[in-house]
Amino acid sequence: MKIEVWSDYVCPFCYIGKRRLEMALEKFAHKDEVEVLFNSYELDPNTPRDIGQSIHEIIAGKYGVSVDEAKRMNEGIRQQAAEVGLTFNFDTMIPTNTFDAHRLTHFAKTQNKDKELTEKLLQAYFTESKHLGDHKILADIAAEAGIDRNEALAFLADEEALADEVRRDEQAAQQMGVRGVPFFVINQKYGISGAQPTETFLSALEKVWQEEQSGTVLQDLSGDNPQGGACADGSCDLPDQK
């Protein structure tokens, strides 16, 4: 079973949804036969690298509410994160553009380190309040994921390196009609939108597994016609000679 996840590193529900999926997989009897892949999605491609505003101020401006109300909204998300063992520090988060972080993830994929890097990047942003637009910080995070720091820095210096891979992921999401993340696609034909409860993920995994394993059973419409000859196992049904 293959699960593709479209997500962004500054999306709180992407981290929550990731953890809920992982919790569901721990309860899934066939978890060892599930491959999870993370694809790129930018919530706002036009976000500058250095914004100079807190996440509370950004939310307040986006939804037309006061900063205090934005803080209350973020507190609700923080509580949801805590329920799955995650620590979100909204007061010290550093909003930024995530395009380079997504490029770096594609670079990590060439070394089979993308899953490790994805987790490290999410933790760095939401828990450790690191600047994901800073190349030096990104290189430090890459090193934590087992990637050579100097190689990561050299890669990031080329702004077009693997940029097409990021855009390709985003185009694929657009073609599927994805308007928000996280978005999960199972076996390229079953979709799950949002950070659904763990039970919803587990139910979906079991349903898809059963349907995929059952396959398509053909109904035999050939009847009992003796003239319907066939060949099998190296021999054929031959008509009686009269």
C-alpha positions as CSV (number, residue, x, y, z in Angstrom):
1,M,0.0,0.0,0.0
2,K,1.3,3.4,-0.9
3,I,0.3,6.6,0.9
4,E,1.3,10.0,-0.6
5,V,1.0,13.0,1.6
6,W,0.9,16.6,0.4
7,S,2.0,19.0,3.2
8,D,3.8,22.1,4.1
9,Y,6.3,22.7,6.9
10,V,4.5,25.7,8.3
11,C,1.1,24.0,8.3
12,P,0.2,23.0,11.9
13,F,-2.4,20.4,10.8
14,C,0.2,18.8,8.6
15,Y,2.3,17.9,11.6
16,I,-0.7,16.8,13.6
17,G,-2.1,14.8,10.6
18,K,1.3,13.2,10.1
19,R,1.4,12.0,13.8
20,R,-2.2,10.8,13.7
21,L,-1.4,8.7,10.5
22,E,1.6,7.3,12.2
23,M,-0.5,6.4,15.3
24,A,-3.0,4.6,13.0
25,L,-0.2,2.7,11.3
26,E,1.0,1.4,14.6
27,K,-2.4,-0.2,15.1
28,F,-2.6,-1.5,11.5
29,A,-1.8,-5.2,11.1
30,H,-0.1,-4.7,7.8
31,K,2.0,-1.6,8.6
32,D,5.1,-3.2,7.3
33,E,3.6,-3.3,3.8
34,V,2.8,0.4,3.8
35,E,5.0,3.0,2.1
36,V,4.5,6.7,3.1
37,L,5.8,9.4,0.7
38,F,5.7,13.2,1.4
39,N,5.1,15.6,-1.5
40,S,5.6,19.3,-1.6
41,Y,2.9,21.9,-1.2
42,E,3.3,25.6,-0.4
43,L,0.4,27.2,1.5
44,D,1.6,30.6,0.2
45,P,4.4,30.6,-2.4
46,N,4.6,34.4,-2.2
47,T,5.6,34.5,1.4
48,P,8.9,36.3,1.8
49,R,11.8,34.6,3.5
50,D,12.0,37.3,6.2
51,I,8.5,38.4,7.3
52,G,9.2,40.4,10.5
53,Q,5.8,39.5,12.0
54,S,4.8,36.9,14.6
55,I,2.5,34.1,13.6
56,H,-0.2,35.7,15.8
57,E,0.1,38.9,13.8
58,I,-0.1,37.1,10.5
59,I,-3.2,35.1,11.6
60,A,-4.8,38.3,12.9
61,G,-4.3,40.0,9.6
62,K,-5.4,37.0,7.5
63,Y,-8.7,36.5,9.3
64,G,-9.4,40.0,10.4
65,V,-9.3,39.4,14.1
66,S,-7.3,40.9,17.0
67,V,-3.9,39.5,18.0
68,D,-5.5,38.3,21.2
69,E,-8.1,36.4,19.3
70,A,-5.4,34.9,17.0
71,K,-3.6,33.8,20.1
72,R,-6.7,32.0,21.3
73,M,-7.1,30.3,17.9
74,N,-3.5,29.1,18.0
75,E,-3.9,27.9,21.6
76,G,-6.7,25.6,20.3
77,I,-4.3,24.2,17.7
78,R,-1.6,23.8,20.4
79,Q,-3.9,21.7,22.5
80,Q,-4.7,19.4,19.6
81,A,-1.0,19.0,19.0
82,A,-0.4,18.2,22.6
83,E,-3.0,15.4,22.4
84,V,-0.7,13.5,20.0
85,G,2.5,14.3,21.9
86,L,3.6,17.3,19.9
87,T,4.9,20.6,21.4
88,F,3.9,23.8,19.4
89,N,5.5,27.1,20.5
90,F,3.5,29.6,18.6
91,D,4.9,32.6,20.5
92,T,8.4,32.0,19.1
93,M,7.7,30.5,15.7
94,I,9.4,32.2,12.7
95,P,7.1,32.3,9.7
96,T,9.0,32.1,6.4
97,N,8.9,30.9,2.8
98,T,9.3,27.1,2.6
99,F,10.3,26.6,-1.0
100,D,14.0,25.9,-0.1
101,A,12.9,23.5,2.6
102,H,10.9,21.6,0.0
103,R,13.8,21.6,-2.4
104,L,16.0,20.2,0.4
105,T,13.6,17.4,1.0
106,H,13.8,16.3,-2.6
107,F,17.6,16.4,-2.2
108,A,17.3,14.2,0.9
109,K,15.1,11.8,-1.1
110,T,18.1,11.1,-3.4
111,Q,19.9,9.8,-0.2
112,N,16.8,8.0,1.2
113,K,16.8,10.5,4.1
114,D,13.6,12.4,3.2
115,K,11.4,10.8,5.9
116,E,14.0,11.7,8.5
117,L,14.3,15.3,7.2
118,T,10.5,15.8,7.0
119,E,10.2,15.1,10.7
120,K,13.2,17.2,11.6
121,L,11.9,20.2,9.6
122,L,8.5,20.0,11.2
123,Q,10.0,19.7,14.6
124,A,12.4,22.6,13.9
125,Y,9.6,25.0,12.9
126,F,6.9,24.2,15.4
127,T,8.8,23.1,18.5
128,E,12.3,24.6,18.2
129,S,11.4,27.9,16.5
130,K,14.1,27.7,13.8
131,H,14.1,29.8,10.7
132,L,13.4,27.4,7.8
133,G,14.3,30.1,5.2
134,D,17.9,30.3,6.5
135,H,20.2,28.1,4.4
136,K,22.7,27.6,7.3
137,I,19.9,26.5,9.6
138,L,18.5,24.2,6.9
139,A,21.9,22.7,6.5
140,D,22.1,22.1,10.2
141,I,18.8,20.3,10.2
142,A,19.9,18.3,7.2
143,A,23.0,17.2,9.2
144,E,20.7,16.0,12.0
145,A,18.9,13.9,9.4
146,G,22.1,12.2,8.4
147,I,23.0,14.4,5.4
148,D,26.4,15.9,4.9
149,R,26.1,19.6,5.9
150,N,28.4,21.0,3.3
151,E,26.6,19.1,0.6
152,A,23.3,20.5,1.8
153,L,24.7,24.0,1.8
154,A,26.1,23.6,-1.7
155,F,22.8,22.3,-3.0
156,L,20.8,25.1,-1.4
157,A,23.1,27.7,-3.0
158,D,21.8,26.7,-6.4
159,E,18.3,28.1,-6.3
160,E,17.0,26.1,-9.2
161,A,18.3,22.8,-8.0
162,L,15.3,20.4,-7.8
163,A,13.0,23.3,-8.0
164,D,11.1,21.6,-10.8
165,E,10.4,18.6,-8.5
166,V,8.7,20.9,-6.0
167,R,6.6,22.5,-8.7
168,R,5.8,19.1,-10.1
169,D,4.4,18.0,-6.8
170,E,2.3,21.1,-6.6
171,Q,1.0,20.7,-10.1
172,A,-0.1,17.2,-9.3
173,A,-2.0,18.5,-6.3
174,Q,-3.6,21.1,-8.4
175,Q,-4.7,18.6,-11.0
176,M,-6.3,16.5,-8.3
177,G,-8.2,19.6,-7.0
178,V,-6.3,19.8,-3.7
179,R,-7.1,23.1,-2.0
180,G,-5.7,22.5,1.4
181,V,-3.2,20.3,3.3
182,P,-2.6,17.9,4.6
183,F,-4.0,15.7,1.8
184,F,-3.5,12.0,1.8
185,V,-3.8,9.8,-1.3
186,I,-3.8,6.0,-0.9
187,N,-2.9,3.8,-3.9
188,Q,-3.5,6.8,-6.2
189,K,-7.3,6.4,-5.9
190,Y,-8.4,7.0,-2.3
191,G,-8.2,10.5,-0.8
192,I,-8.3,11.8,2.8
193,S,-8.4,15.5,3.4
194,G,-7.2,17.1,6.6
195,A,-5.8,16.0,9.9
196,Q,-8.5,13.4,10.5
197,P,-8.7,11.5,13.8
198,T,-6.5,8.4,14.2
199,E,-9.6,6.2,14.1
200,T,-10.5,7.6,10.7
201,F,-7.1,6.9,9.3
202,L,-7.1,3.4,10.7
203,S,-10.6,2.7,9.3
204,A,-9.5,3.9,5.9
205,L,-6.3,1.8,6.0
206,E,-8.3,-1.3,6.8
207,K,-11.0,-0.6,4.2
208,V,-8.5,0.0,1.4
209,W,-6.5,-3.1,2.4
210,Q,-9.6,-5.3,2.2
211,E,-10.7,-3.8,-1.1
212,E,-7.3,-4.1,-2.7
213,Q,-6.8,-7.6,-1.5
214,S,-10.1,-8.9,-2.7
215,G,-9.4,-7.7,-6.2
216,T,-12.0,-8.1,-8.9
217,V,-13.9,-11.3,-9.0
218,L,-15.3,-12.2,-12.5
219,Q,-18.7,-13.7,-12.8
220,D,-18.7,-16.7,-15.1
221,L,-21.3,-16.2,-17.9
222,S,-20.1,-19.0,-20.1
223,G,-22.9,-21.4,-19.0
224,D,-22.7,-25.1,-19.8
225,N,-22.1,-24.9,-23.5
226,P,-20.1,-28.0,-24.5
227,Q,-19.0,-26.2,-27.7
228,G,-17.0,-23.7,-25.8
229,G,-13.6,-25.3,-26.1
230,A,-10.6,-24.0,-24.1
231,C,-6.9,-24.7,-23.5
232,A,-5.2,-24.9,-20.1
233,D,-2.2,-26.6,-18.5
234,G,-0.6,-27.4,-21.8
235,S,-3.6,-29.3,-23.3
236,C,-6.9,-28.5,-25.0
237,D,-10.4,-29.8,-24.8
238,L,-10.8,-31.7,-28.1
239,P,-14.1,-32.4,-29.7
240,D,-15.2,-36.0,-29.8
241,Q,-14.4,-37.6,-33.2
242,K,-17.3,-39.4,-34.8
